[in-house]
Amino acid sequence: MQLFDVYPLNNITITKAKGSYVWDDQGEQYLDLYGGHAVISIGHTHPHWVKRIEEQLNKIAFYSNSIKIPLQVQLAEKLGKVSGKEDYQLFLCNSGAEANENALKLASFHTGRKKVVAFSKAFHGRTSLAVSVTDNKNYVAPVNETDNVIFLPFNDEKALEACFKKQGDEISSVIIEGIQGVGGINVAEVSFLKKIRSLCDQYGAVYIADSVQCGYGRSGKFFSHDFAGVNADIYSMAKGMGNGFPIGGIIIAPHIKPKHFQLGTTFGGNHLACAAALAVLEVMEEEKLLGNAVMVGKYLREELEKIEEIENVRGRGLMIGFDVPEEIKDLKKNLLLNQKIFTGEAKPNVIRLLPSLALKKRDAEHFIEAVKEEIEKMKSA
Ligand SMILES: Cc1ncc(COP(=O)(O)O)c(C=O)c1O
């Protein structure tokens, strides 16, 4: 049997990982500023994370949600504390798409309405509802097409107001990434998020903060939406939540009440996933990783801004993007090939940095030097 070929691949086989580094099967070392697509939050194979998963594996890995799982309660308590959303309720699942799927569905159950507002360049996942609010026709199969989704320009308060004025009583929810990831690191403006909050309040709609990529400390705050100083009704999470162990979830404001069987999952919240997620939060607190993301992220942005060949440095914390003009379009490829540094990208010309939140300053310094060196080489070629 062959693999179903859905992604173009780098010709590299990674066999070992530690902190912000990975090694291939030839023993070559790479600096990982991509974090396996923003997944590695506390660093690859962190010893506390490995130990907690190992210990749990030797006790029980899985049982269904038909019994009490105290680890879920511990995770909810810890997450409430670390995120500052102690009065929220936690529902666990397995991925980012699934988290958004459940968020959108719950909002519709809650309001009894069908319409959803989403924004240009949004990415919310590949499953049915999640992909229907994703602004990329290539990902949307005919079966996912729906008239229930209204796409509006990102950060356009007037368009949002006009939309609510016209059909506010039909809108179930507004879904927005605090910082668009796949869309190219576009930061939602504080005033825009406040406007979403006030319109949702006025018209009885649910504000869904997709925090799958920009959440879990990546921006330097636990949720990047928190920069606006207003709460969303539902936050969706995944990626950094398990540091590579598959787990996702939504946290739900207290005014949205649960009803038996509206949401459900077989694997979500299993013992092993909860142990991994608890380990992540424990390390985040212990090693003060949000502070590190602020500090190292600030250094990276400031140094990148000084490099005149690259444009529009943007982002928050350790979620950073910049535009690569045509003359140096091979920068990402050359960083990997010559400097052994993984970075992320967004089409057509954006480099995305999504490293572990434990990235050391000296690794950030090394990256800046490597970028300068590769740009010089391309200019003099
Ligand atoms: C903002 C955002 N939402 C949702 C998803 C989907 O997450 P998953 O791939 O875990 O389904 C992603 C994945 O890149 C994402 O960036």
The ligand as a Gaussian input file, in Angstrom:
#p B3LYP/6-31G(d) Opt

LIG

0 1
 C       -6.008000      28.524000      13.481000
 C       -6.176000      27.059000      13.218000
 N       -7.345000      26.470000      13.489000
 C       -7.537000      25.167000      13.299000
 C       -6.533000      24.362000      12.782000
 C       -6.787000      22.890000      12.552000
 O       -6.094000      22.140000      13.467000
 P       -5.850000      20.556000      13.222000
 O       -4.895000      20.447000      12.088000
 O       -5.303000      20.067000      14.532000
 O       -7.170000      19.971000      12.894000
 C       -5.291000      24.933000      12.477000
 C       -4.206000      24.103000      11.914000
 O       -3.242000      24.580000      11.347000
 C       -5.117000      26.314000      12.682000
 O       -3.955000      26.919000      12.398000

